[in-house]
Amino acid sequence: MTINDYILRKSLAYVKEKLPSLNNEITIEVAKKIVGVKGADSITVLKSYVNQNPKFVEELQNLVKRKEEIVDEITFPIEDAIHDFTVEILSKLNSQFVQDKEKSTEVIKQELAKKVKELQNYNGPDKEKVHNKLKKQLLKLKHIDKISSPTEGFVFNYNSKMYKFTGNFAPVNQIRNMKINQETDTSGASSMNFNLKENKSKIGIFPGSFRPPHKGHLDLIKKALPNYSKIIVLVSQPEKNMRSDISAEQSKQIFDEYTRGLPVETRTCGKSSPYVEAADMIKSGEGNVVLTSDKEPTKFDKFNFPKEVIHAEHNISASQMRNIIGSEKTREEKKAELLGYLLDKIDS
């Protein structure tokens, strides 16, 4: 039995339980509609089967409206089993992004505990949706103390296809990205606005000079990837930004090597500023959100485009690397210091 067969079989059982009066043929068509099988009857056709009973039509409509929620319920045991499997694997691996595994893990636990408490105490609009989404991610996580590694995940190739296992990083990242924005209206009353949409089809844009790229840049990309279908890295041209002897093409090659097999595209900038180009890309619909770290959360405030601020795990910068390279230290001393800014592979 394939996973698709399993989901359809479970969907059939669900429809029979909720709408027992349907005959077997219509039950199968409703189940196909819920699962999203190509060629399944439309809701209009399904309604025509039972239009003699207005109440039954309403029940059918409500069932189809809940199709995403139903499929989530059906697939959760599979997701949970895969999640536990990858958590166990990742607990045995060490990330080249992280120098102190235990300290980094503890920081993640503390940050997550604070975020969970904030969400649990939320009492504004969409309260039920907020708490249900939080509950689903906590069910995967089991408990905050189950976080045993700061390693985000690993990528592997099987039968010429790339796969990515993220372990606890997936629910942790989902909880971290649940944003509650507090606003105050003209009367002084406080209101809460919660954004629940998971934009898997969004394209993120990561602009900068990247002279040179370092593990902090790659960490930001890996954190953002679960919420984006693709990330475009925009590297400024050297003649526009003479910060170092490293060329835009060299920076691009480094990014291409680090992100091999991931949905990341690196481009050298065609305009004077990568931020101006990012703004133009968003206006034209080529991208949706500009990514930046919380080390520089107001960096793009003068530009009128949506942005996502991502927590920076590493307190490092390209300017620090350039200072090391330009110092009077010996070649071996420089090499030893620079190793702390780099990683061998992104998928290790």
Secondary structure by P-SEA (a helix, b strand, c coil): ccaaaaaaaaaaaaaaaacccccaaaaaaaaaaaacccccccaaaaaaaccccaaaaaaaaaaaaaaaaaaaaaaaaaaaaaaaaaaaaaaaccccccccaaaaaaaaaaaaaaaaaaaaaccccaaaaaaaaaaaaaaaacccccccccccbbbbbcccbbbbbbcaaaaaaaaaabbbbbbbccccbbbbbbbccccccbbbbbbcccccccaaaaaaaaaacccccbbbbbbbbccccccccccaaaaaaaaaaaaccccbbbbccccccaaaaaaaaaaaccccbbbbccccccccccccbbbbbbbbcccccaaaaaaaaaccccaaaaaaaacccccccccc
